[in-house]
Amino acid sequence: MILSWTGLGSTTSHAADYFDETKSTTLFAFDNVSIPHTQNLKLEMHQPQRHPSNPVVKRGVPGSPDAQGVQFYGSIIKDNGTYRLWYVAFDDDPSNKVASSRWRAAYAESSDGLNWVKPELGLVEFHGSKNNNLLDMGGESWGFVNLKVLKDDADPNPARRYKMTTHVYYRHTRRLGTLLPFVSADGLRWKPVKDVKPLKAELRKEDLFIPGFHFEPSGGLYQWEGQFVISGQNALPGIHTYQGRSTRHYRSADFVNWSATNNIAFVRASQYEWLGPNRSREGEQCHEGISVWNRSNVLLGIYGRWHGAAEWKDVRIDLGLVMSNDGLNFREPKHEWTFLERGKDGEWDQGGLIQGQGFENIGEQTFVYYGTWDPRPTGGPEVPRGGVGIAVLPRDRFADLVFDPSNEGPGDYQLPQVTAELVTTSLEVKNPRFFLNADGLGEEAALRVEVLDHLERPVPGCSTVVRQNGFQTPVTFKSEARLPERVRLRIVFEGPKRSDIRLSAIYVK
C-alpha cells in the first residue's frame, strides 16, 4: 500500500470522528487467536515508511544534557491532549569519570506528535544552570540506560499516578544491570518507590528489587489483569538454554514488590541452538525486551532483531513485530519478519535500531516511534548517537487479509469457485457495535458480515454487506435482534473484484 506524504503529521478533517481503538476490542488481521478460522485468505504484512522529518528529536548543542546522545529507550504518552516523551540523555562531558552518571532522564513534549520541544523545566542543575529539560529523579544521579513510563489513573494515590521502570546498575564482583522503579504525581518530579540512595550512581546490592543477577530492564512496561509487567533481556538459561539474549518478564501487583520468578516471554527459533559458553554476542537473538502497545484485548510489541557476530564491528539490529493475547507469551505474526530495517550507512539511524514505547494513532496515520544505536563502535572511542524517529503506517494497517486464489482454477485438487471467508473467536460483549478497517471495497467488491452465536449458528436478522472503505466503517444491520451473550463474526469476501479487498482490523465497542 502506497502512503502519500501530503499533509503528513497534521490532523485530518476526519480525525475528530475516530474513536480511540485502544479502548475497544481489536481483532487485527494477523491475530490468529482472535481470527482462528479462515478459508482461501492469506496475510500480507506491511512495513512502515520513515517519516521525512526524521529524526524528530535530535541531539542537543555542545554542552547540553543530551549533546552526546538522545537514547529513545523511552516512552511516549498522550496526556490531556499533549504528547509527552521521556528519554535518556547523554552529555558530552568527558571529565566525568563515572560514565553512567552522564546518563540522565530527560523530557520533551509535542502538540501534534511530530514537532517536539525540550522545555526548560528548572528542576535539575546542569553545568551551573537549571535551564534544561532534565527530570528530577529524587535529587539523585542514577545512570539510566533504559526507562519506560505509564500513567496509572486507577491508582488512588495522586503521588503514584505516573510510574517509571528503569535499568540501572549495581555492583557485585562487577557491574550488573537491574531494576529501579519510580513514581510521580506529574511525570516530572520522581521518587524511587522505596527509600534508596545511589552509591556512585549505582543501586546498592542490599536494595535490589529483583534477584541479583544481570538483567536489563526496561524494554517495556505495561499492565495486564491487574499486574504491572516489565520486559527486558539477559543471556542466562531459563527452562531451556537459549543462545544469547532472550526476553524475560517480571511482574508486580503494587509496583513496589516484584516477583522472584520470571517467564521467558519470547525467543527466536534460532536461539534453541546454543553455540556454547562465551559466545553470547553471536547468532540471531532478541535485543532489549519488548516495547508494548496495550490494545486492551491484545498486546502489540516491538523487539530488537539482533544479528550477532563474534566482533562488535559486525553486529547489526533491526526491529521486529510480536504480539500476545495472554499478556505473558509473545509470538511473531509472521515468522522472522522484519518490521523496520536499520538505516543505510551514512543515515542517522545506521547500524542499529532500538524500540521505544511510543505508539499513537494520529489522524489517518499510525506513528511508531523508534530510536537508534549503532552497536559497531562499541568498545572503541565514544561517538555521538541517538535521536527519535517515526515509522508511519496508515491507521492500524499493520497487515491485511486478502483473497487467495490458489485453490481456484484447473487441477486435481482445485475448484472452479471458492469461498473466501473468516470466522472470529467467540466474543463476550454487551450491546456490541462493530466496525471494519478495510480498503478496496466498492460496487464489485464487498464484505458480507454475519453475526453468529458461540456455536456458529446465524443470528436471525444480523447479516449485512459493507462496501464502504475506511479506518472505522460501521457495520449496521436492519434488524434490532437481541444478541446472545457470546457472538462470533463471519465475514465473506464477495464480488468479481474481491481480490481488491484489504481487511486490516475489526473493532468491537
Order of alpha helices (4+ residues) and beta strands (2+ residues): beta-beta-beta-beta-beta-beta-beta-beta-beta-beta-beta-beta-beta-beta-beta-beta-beta-beta-beta-beta-beta-beta-beta-beta-beta-beta-beta-beta-beta-beta-beta-beta-beta
